[in-house]
Amino acid sequence: MGRAAPLALLAGLLVAYPAAGQIMSAPVRIVPDEDLAEMRGGLILPSGLEIALAVRQDTSIDGALVLRTSYVVDQGAPKLSILTPSPGQTVPGTTGQDAQGGRGPAAAPGGDGSVVIDRAGGIALFQPGLSGPTGVQVNVTRGGAPPSDEGLTAVSLQPGESATTPSGTLTLDAIPGGSRIGLQNVGTEISHLVGQTIGTTIANSANDRTIDTVSVIDLNLTNVSPDLIGSGMLTVENVAVEAARMAIE
């Protein structure tokens, strides 16, 4: 997908710089690491809406969850969580219905909308029952509560480290703009990518395996007022489009 940002977003990024040859009256202050650690993450749209972003990726083999990663951009530095099944535990894999908010109320009367990210043609909104281009689909719903982490164990890794888990060998590697979480067992290698790139890659050489991956992007809107919301759900959908574009490009 192209890197071109929409004009509406570019308008919020314009900064006044000195004209050519003009000397700045004071040097730019370097923000200390202590201050950066306390600053808020997330996305701020030109309308003033603030968005906290959370991405959860679940990969299952034959209906059993083997790897869950959670990447949250909210307060302070982004937070990465890595979870695998605890010894002796079998955790059911997340289904597509769970990802579409099937356990919660619909976002608006008439059903949920969907944001489809088409790698060739861009982003479009579709209502249920309408087909769209092949690509990644982000459902705009209020959804239900996120799935429980019961039966899972959090694994703490630093870049370059590895750990042995019941699901296989777990690794964490730094990549440009983010991290790669890898899980390798007999015949299957799974990678979850987080940061500037969000996605999953799977290499499988084993036979008779069903491998499913469900990715859920949660957008928490704050600083919302009636003036900003305006026409209600249509504006919320537009916000979701802009946020998805910023998060996935």
C-alpha positions in Angstrom: 0.0 0.0 0.0 1.3 3.5 -0.8 2.7 5.8 1.8 0.9 8.9 0.6 -1.1 10.5 3.5 -4.5 12.1 2.9 -4.6 15.9 2.5 -6.8 16.1 5.6 -3.9 14.6 7.7 -1.2 16.6 6.0 -3.0 19.8 7.1 -2.4 18.8 10.7 1.3 18.3 10.1 2.2 21.7 8.7 4.9 23.5 10.7 6.2 27.1 10.3 9.9 27.1 9.5 12.3 30.1 9.2 12.7 31.4 5.7 15.9 30.6 3.9 18.9 32.4 5.4 17.0 33.4 8.6 18.8 32.4 11.8 16.7 30.9 14.5 16.7 33.0 17.7 17.3 29.9 19.9 18.4 26.4 19.4 15.8 23.6 19.5 15.6 22.1 23.0 16.3 18.4 23.2 13.6 16.8 25.3 15.1 14.6 28.1 14.3 10.9 28.1 12.6 11.4 31.5 10.1 13.8 29.9 9.6 11.6 26.9 8.7 8.6 29.1 5.8 10.6 30.6 4.4 11.9 27.3 1.2 10.5 25.9 1.3 8.2 22.9 -1.5 7.6 20.4 -2.7 9.5 17.4 -4.1 13.1 17.3 -6.2 13.9 14.3 -6.6 17.4 12.8 -10.1 17.6 14.3 -8.6 17.4 17.8 -9.7 13.8 18.5 -7.2 11.8 20.4 -7.0 8.1 19.7 -5.4 5.4 21.8 -4.4 2.4 19.6 -4.3 -1.2 20.7 -3.5 -4.1 18.3 -4.1 -7.7 19.4 -2.9 -10.6 17.2 -3.9 -14.2 17.9 -2.6 -17.2 15.9 -4.1 -20.7 16.4 -3.2 -24.1 15.1 -6.0 -26.7 14.8 -8.3 -24.5 16.9 -5.9 -24.0 19.8 -4.2 -20.7 20.5 -0.4 -20.8 20.3 0.6 -17.1 20.3 -1.0 -13.9 21.4 0.6 -10.5 21.1 -0.7 -7.1 22.3 0.7 -3.8 21.2 -0.7 -0.7 23.0 0.0 3.0 22.1 -1.6 5.0 24.8 0.2 6.6 27.8 3.9 6.9 27.6 6.0 4.5 25.5 4.2 1.7 23.5 3.7 -1.5 25.5 4.2 -4.9 24.0 2.8 -8.1 25.7 3.6 -11.6 24.5 1.5 -14.5 25.8 1.6 -18.3 25.1 -0.4 -21.1 26.7 0.6 -22.2 30.2 2.0 -25.7 30.6 -0.7 -28.3 30.4 -3.3 -25.7 29.2 -5.2 -25.7 25.9 -6.7 -22.3 25.1 -9.4 -22.1 22.3 -8.3 -19.9 19.4 -10.0 -16.6 18.7 -12.6 -16.8 15.9 -13.5 -14.3 13.2 -16.9 -13.7 15.0 -15.0 -12.6 18.1 -13.0 -10.2 16.1 -16.1 -8.7 14.5 -17.6 -7.9 17.8 -20.0 -10.8 17.8 -20.1 -10.9 21.5 -21.2 -7.3 21.9 -23.8 -4.8 20.7 -23.8 -3.4 17.2 -22.2 0.0 16.7 -25.3 1.5 15.2 -28.8 0.6 14.1 -28.7 -1.3 10.8 -25.5 -3.1 11.6 -21.8 -2.5 11.6 -19.7 -0.8 9.0 -16.4 -2.1 7.8 -13.2 -0.4 6.7 -11.5 -2.4 4.0 -7.8 -1.7 3.3 -7.2 -2.7 -0.2 -3.5 -2.9 -1.0 -4.1 -1.8 -4.6 -7.0 0.6 -4.5 -6.9 2.2 -1.0 -9.5 2.4 1.7 -13.3 2.2 1.4 -16.3 1.8 3.7 -18.8 -1.0 3.2 -22.0 -2.0 5.0 -22.8 -5.6 5.9 -23.7 -7.7 2.9 -21.8 -5.6 0.4 -18.7 -7.1 -1.1 -15.5 -5.1 -1.3 -12.0 -5.5 -2.7 -9.8 -8.3 -1.5 -7.6 -7.1 1.4 -7.5 -6.6 5.1 -10.8 -5.8 6.8 -11.2 -3.7 9.9 -14.7 -3.9 11.5 -16.0 -0.7 13.1 -18.0 -1.9 16.1 -18.3 -1.3 19.8 -17.8 -5.0 20.1 -17.6 -7.0 23.3 -14.9 -7.3 26.0 -11.6 -8.6 24.8 -11.0 -12.3 25.2 -9.7 -13.5 28.6 -6.0 -14.3 29.1 -6.9 -17.2 31.3 -4.7 -20.2 30.7 -2.0 -18.0 29.1 1.4 -17.0 30.5 3.1 -13.7 29.8 6.7 -14.1 28.5 9.2 -11.3 29.1 11.9 -11.0 26.4 14.4 -8.4 25.4 15.4 -8.0 21.7 17.7 -10.8 20.7 16.5 -13.2 23.5 14.6 -16.4 23.2 12.5 -18.7 25.4 11.2 -22.2 25.3 7.4 -22.5 25.7 4.9 -25.3 25.4 4.0 -23.9 21.9 7.6 -23.8 20.7 10.7 -21.6 20.7 9.8 -17.9 21.2 12.0 -15.1 20.0 12.0 -11.3 20.0 13.9 -9.3 17.4 14.2 -5.6 16.7 13.3 -4.6 13.1 13.3 -1.1 11.6 10.5 0.8 13.3 9.2 -2.0 15.5 9.6 -5.6 16.6 9.2 -9.1 15.4 7.9 -11.8 17.7 8.6 -15.3 16.4 7.3 -18.7 17.4 8.9 -21.8 15.9 7.8 -25.4 16.4 8.0 -28.5 14.3 7.2 -27.6 10.7 5.7 -24.1 11.5 7.2 -20.7 12.0 5.0 -17.8 13.0 6.0 -14.1 13.1 3.9 -11.2 14.5 5.1 -7.8 13.4 4.3 -4.7 15.6 5.3 -1.0 15.4 5.3 0.9 12.1 4.4 -2.4 10.4 1.5 -4.5 11.8 1.0 -8.0 10.4 1.6 -11.7 10.6 3.7 -14.1 8.5 3.4 -17.9 8.6 5.8 -20.4 7.1 4.4 -24.0 7.3 5.9 -27.2 6.0 3.7 -29.6 8.0 0.7 -31.5 6.6 -2.9 -31.5 7.8 -2.8 -28.3 9.9 -5.3 -25.5 10.1 -3.7 -22.2 10.9 -5.8 -19.2 11.7 -4.7 -15.6 12.5 -7.1 -12.9 13.8 -5.9 -9.3 14.2 -8.0 -6.8 16.1 -7.4 -3.1 16.1 -9.1 -1.2 18.9 -9.4 2.6 18.7 -10.3 4.4 21.9 -11.6 7.9 21.1 -11.1 10.7 23.6 -11.5 14.5 23.6 -14.9 13.9 21.9 -17.5 16.7 21.9 -20.8 17.2 20.1 -19.1 19.8 17.9 -16.4 17.3 16.8 -18.8 14.3 16.4 -21.3 16.3 14.3 -23.2 13.8 12.2 -22.6 11.0 14.7 -21.7 7.6 13.3 -20.7 8.8 9.9 -18.0 11.0 11.5 -16.9 8.1 13.7 -16.5 5.9 10.7 -14.4 8.6 9.0 -12.2 8.9 12.1 -11.7 5.1 11.9 -10.7 5.4 8.3 -8.1 8.1 9.0 -6.8 6.2 12.1 -6.6 2.9 10.2 -4.7 4.6 7.4 -2.2 6.2 9.8 -1.8 2.9 11.7 -1.4 0.5 8.9 0.5 2.4 6.3 
